[in-house]
């Protein structure tokens, strides 16, 4: 099934569904990281998110002032997450995020670009991370690992290793930013890597 043939059913958090959504979030994040935000912190962040998926799981995005949609939450049943990811892609627009390794693998199977899986991709990740403001990651400065993984230290839930993913629209947008275009010129062989990624 092609993405444009899928009916997108996004939803937002409200009084009727907030407990259910938080339960899914809390269970998933506790299992994967050992901790999760409190209900109050989750609700304060999630009020501006758009969710895709169903009552068993979701992906959530926040539209940035600069235009792209940033993946900010993924939780619940795998089939529901995949459904949500497919719905999000069907909607179109530039989408990116820093996600767990299992989700990065799922995203790649769904046609998203996962830079660290390409030879030289870690250099691209490092270039992009150097121009993304700290507030995008909750005020913390991510540290790019040798393999392209992004280490993020959260004061309340500890360290997490995430991997950059995005659709073609996002990477075309990012490559068009003057500061990124300049950095790419300085990295030997990166243009070949971009071609392998379809960019």
Secondary structure, DSSP 8 states (H G I E B T S, - for coil): --GGGS----B---TTTHHHHHHHHHHHHHHHHS----HHHHHHHHTT-EEEEETTEEEEEEE-TTS-EEEEEEEE-HHHHHHHHHHHHHH-S-EEEEE-HHHHHHHHHTT-B-GGGSTTHHHHHHHHHHHS-GGGGTT---EE-TTS-EEEEETTTEEEEEEEEE-HHHHHHHHTSHHHHHHHHHSTTHHHHHHHTT-
